């Protein structure tokens, strides 16, 4: 998904429970695929929780959010925010 976002010139990749995975390109937010279906809470957790260390998972549980940086496939860094909202993660 990150590589696709880069190819499309997206500034953001949005993964959120009950919404289709989306890209922000030139300020507009659109689903990553034309007929993308909203993802479930379980799917969002399966995508996002493995990105967190044990300490970050504890912070998410306690504070409801965590900010972090992830290594990008090209060697760069990706600013990331994972938080709880409306019964799921985003």
C-alpha positions as CSV (number, residue, x, y, z in Angstrom):
1,X,0.0,0.0,0.0
2,X,2.9,2.4,0.8
3,X,4.4,1.7,-2.6
4,X,1.1,2.4,-4.3
5,X,0.6,5.6,-2.4
6,X,4.1,6.7,-3.5
7,X,3.4,5.8,-7.2
8,X,0.1,7.8,-7.1
9,X,1.8,10.8,-5.4
10,X,-0.3,10.5,-2.3
11,X,0.6,12.6,0.8
12,X,-1.3,10.3,3.2
13,X,-2.5,6.7,3.5
14,X,-5.7,6.4,5.6
15,X,-6.6,3.1,7.2
16,X,-9.7,3.3,9.4
17,X,-12.3,0.9,10.8
18,X,-15.6,1.0,8.8
19,X,-14.0,3.0,5.9
20,X,-12.3,1.9,2.7
21,X,-8.5,2.3,2.8
22,X,-7.9,5.6,1.1
23,X,-5.2,7.9,-0.4
24,X,-5.0,11.6,-0.2
25,X,-3.7,13.0,-3.5
26,X,-3.6,16.7,-4.1
27,X,-5.8,17.3,-1.1
28,X,-8.6,14.9,-2.2
29,X,-9.3,11.6,-0.3
30,X,-10.3,8.7,-2.4
31,X,-10.5,4.9,-1.9
32,X,-7.3,3.0,-2.8
33,X,-9.4,1.0,-5.3
34,X,-12.5,2.0,-7.2
35,X,-14.8,-0.5,-5.5
36,X,-13.0,-0.8,-2.2
37,X,-15.1,-1.9,0.7
38,X,-14.9,-0.6,4.3
39,X,-12.5,-2.6,6.4
40,X,-13.6,-4.2,9.6
41,X,-12.2,-3.5,13.1
42,X,-10.4,-6.8,13.0
43,X,-8.8,-6.0,9.6
44,X,-7.7,-2.6,10.8
45,X,-6.2,-4.1,13.9
46,X,-4.4,-6.8,11.9
47,X,-2.8,-4.1,9.7
48,X,-1.9,-1.6,12.3
49,X,-1.1,-3.3,15.6
50,X,1.9,-5.3,14.2
51,X,3.5,-1.9,13.4
52,X,3.7,-1.2,17.2
53,X,6.3,-2.2,19.7
54,X,5.0,-3.6,23.1
55,X,5.5,-0.2,24.7
56,X,3.6,1.5,21.9
57,X,0.8,-1.0,22.2
58,X,0.6,-0.2,25.9
59,X,0.5,3.5,25.2
60,X,-2.3,2.9,22.7
61,X,-4.3,1.0,25.3
62,X,-3.7,3.6,28.0
63,X,-3.9,6.9,26.0
64,X,-5.9,5.9,23.0
65,X,-3.3,7.0,20.5
66,X,0.4,6.7,19.6
67,X,2.6,8.8,17.3
68,X,5.6,7.0,15.7
69,X,7.9,7.0,12.6
70,X,8.1,3.9,10.4
71,X,10.9,3.0,8.0
72,X,9.7,3.4,4.4
73,X,10.6,0.8,1.7
74,X,12.9,3.3,0.0
75,X,14.8,4.1,3.2
76,X,12.8,7.2,4.2
77,X,10.6,7.7,7.2
78,X,6.8,7.8,7.4
79,X,5.1,9.8,10.1
80,X,2.4,7.7,11.6
81,X,-0.5,8.2,14.0
82,X,-2.6,5.2,15.2
83,X,-5.6,5.9,17.4
84,X,-8.8,4.4,18.7
85,X,-12.1,5.9,17.5
86,X,-15.7,4.7,17.1
87,X,-15.0,1.1,18.2
88,X,-11.9,0.6,16.1
89,X,-8.5,1.8,15.0
90,X,-7.4,4.4,12.5
